[in-house]
Amino acid sequence: MLTKEDVATSTIVEGWLRDLSLTPTPRADNANTWNLEFTVAGAPTLVMNVVNPKSLPRGVMLVCGLSPMPAHVTAFQGLTAQQRTAFWKDLRSLLSRESVEFQIDGVVAECPKAVRVTALHFDDGLSLDTFARALSSVCKACADLVVLFTERLGDPNVSPGGEFAAQKTATQ
């Protein structure tokens, strides 16, 4: 377990990311004492951040944000009001997990603008093991989120304009 002093710098978490075969890149922002960005390869590839929020100096938060592609937004606009409501209900149900928190930007009448999935742990409960489990939980929730968008709104990889957009959200 760590102490408040241990999370005041990113040194230990940087080491853990390297232990997990991930490459952290320091990012500066005003909301966090430190911010490390890294990429988790896979299907989908996720750009994530781990931060020490200034407002929670004893906390370490994993953050992954996703934004729908224009093809998803267009497909959502083609849904009936009942289908839109069902999409949002399923989205919230999918992300309602014990080990992660989420924030959805938007309203039921429109396609979500962005979705952020986070996991927060405090120094007295942090170890490489709990960190790795939190990372896994955020990755699984984000992968399920991509599947929901793809199954309901189509695969943007087969339409012009590309792939599901990973969003750098820790600094927003």
C-alpha positions in Angstrom: 0.0 0.0 0.0 1.1 3.5 -0.7 1.2 6.7 1.3 0.1 10.3 0.4 3.8 11.1 -0.3 4.0 8.1 -2.7 1.2 9.5 -4.9 2.5 13.1 -4.8 4.7 12.2 -7.8 4.1 9.8 -10.7 7.2 7.7 -10.1 5.6 4.6 -8.7 2.7 4.6 -11.1 5.1 5.1 -14.0 6.9 2.0 -12.9 3.7 0.0 -12.6 2.7 1.0 -16.1 6.1 -0.2 -17.4 5.7 -3.4 -15.4 2.4 -3.9 -17.3 4.2 -3.4 -20.6 2.7 0.1 -21.1 4.6 3.2 -22.0 3.6 6.3 -20.0 4.0 9.8 -21.4 3.8 12.7 -19.0 1.2 15.4 -19.9 0.8 18.7 -18.2 -2.7 20.0 -17.2 -4.1 22.4 -14.6 -6.5 20.0 -12.9 -4.0 17.4 -11.8 -0.7 17.2 -9.9 0.5 14.8 -12.5 -1.0 13.1 -15.6 0.4 10.1 -17.5 -1.0 9.2 -20.9 -0.6 5.6 -22.3 -2.1 3.4 -25.0 -3.6 0.0 -24.3 -3.2 -2.0 -27.5 -6.1 -4.3 -28.6 -9.4 -4.3 -30.2 -10.2 -1.5 -29.6 -6.9 0.3 -28.9 -7.6 2.7 -26.0 -5.8 6.0 -25.1 -5.9 6.3 -21.4 -4.7 8.6 -18.6 -3.8 8.1 -15.0 -3.8 11.2 -12.9 -3.4 12.5 -9.4 -6.2 15.1 -9.1 -5.4 18.3 -7.3 -8.8 18.1 -5.6 -8.0 14.6 -4.3 -4.3 14.6 -3.5 -4.4 11.1 -2.1 -6.2 9.7 -5.1 -5.0 8.0 -8.3 -7.6 8.0 -11.1 -7.6 6.0 -14.3 -9.5 7.8 -17.1 -10.6 6.7 -20.6 -12.9 8.8 -22.7 -14.6 7.9 -26.0 -16.4 10.0 -28.5 -18.7 8.5 -31.2 -17.6 8.9 -34.8 -19.8 11.0 -37.2 -21.2 7.8 -38.6 -22.5 6.9 -35.2 -24.1 10.3 -34.8 -25.8 10.0 -38.1 -27.1 6.5 -37.3 -28.4 7.6 -34.0 -30.3 10.4 -35.7 -32.1 7.8 -37.7 -33.4 6.0 -34.6 -36.9 6.4 -33.3 -37.5 8.2 -30.0 -38.1 4.8 -28.4 -34.9 3.3 -29.8 -32.9 6.4 -28.6 -34.3 6.0 -25.1 -33.5 2.2 -25.2 -29.9 3.0 -26.4 -29.3 5.4 -23.4 -30.9 3.0 -21.0 -28.7 0.2 -22.2 -25.6 2.5 -22.2 -26.2 3.4 -18.5 -26.9 -0.3 -17.6 -23.8 -1.4 -19.4 -21.6 1.0 -17.5 -23.2 0.6 -14.1 -20.5 -1.6 -12.6 -19.1 -1.8 -9.1 -15.5 -1.1 -10.0 -15.9 2.0 -12.4 -17.7 5.3 -12.6 -18.9 7.0 -15.7 -20.0 10.3 -17.1 -22.1 10.6 -20.3 -22.2 14.0 -22.0 -25.5 14.7 -23.9 -29.2 14.2 -23.6 -31.4 11.2 -24.6 -32.7 12.9 -27.7 -29.2 13.0 -29.2 -26.2 10.7 -29.6 -23.9 10.9 -26.5 -21.2 13.5 -27.3 -18.6 11.7 -25.1 -18.4 9.0 -22.4 -15.8 8.9 -19.7 -15.0 5.8 -17.7 -13.0 6.2 -14.5 -11.7 4.2 -11.6 -10.5 6.0 -8.5 -8.3 4.5 -5.8 -6.7 6.2 -2.8 -3.2 5.7 -1.5 -4.1 3.4 1.4 -5.7 0.9 -1.0 -3.2 1.1 -3.8 -0.8 -1.7 -4.9 0.3 -3.0 -8.2 -2.5 -5.6 -7.9 -5.3 -3.2 -7.2 -4.0 -0.8 -9.9 -3.9 -3.6 -12.5 -7.4 -4.7 -11.6 -8.7 -1.1 -11.9 -7.0 -0.7 -15.3 -8.6 -4.0 -16.4 -12.0 -2.8 -15.3 -11.8 0.5 -17.1 -10.6 -1.3 -20.3 -13.4 -3.8 -20.2 -16.0 -1.2 -19.7 -14.6 0.9 -22.6 -14.4 -2.2 -24.9 -18.0 -3.0 -24.0 -19.0 0.6 -24.8 -17.4 0.3 -28.2 -19.3 -3.0 -28.8 -22.6 -1.3 -27.9 -22.0 1.6 -30.3 -20.9 -0.8 -33.1 -23.8 -3.2 -32.6 -26.4 -0.5 -32.4 -25.1 2.2 -34.7 -22.9 0.3 -37.1 -19.1 -0.2 -37.5 -17.5 3.0 -38.6 -14.4 1.1 -39.8 -16.4 -0.1 -42.8 -17.8 3.3 -43.6 -15.9 6.3 -44.8 -14.4 8.3 -42.1 -12.7 5.8 -40.0 -12.6 4.3 -36.6 -14.0 4.9 -33.1 -12.4 8.0 -31.6 -10.5 7.7 -28.4 -10.6 11.0 -26.6 -7.9 12.4 -24.2 -10.2 13.5 -21.4 -8.1 13.7 -18.3 -7.3 17.3 -19.0 -10.8 18.4 -19.9 
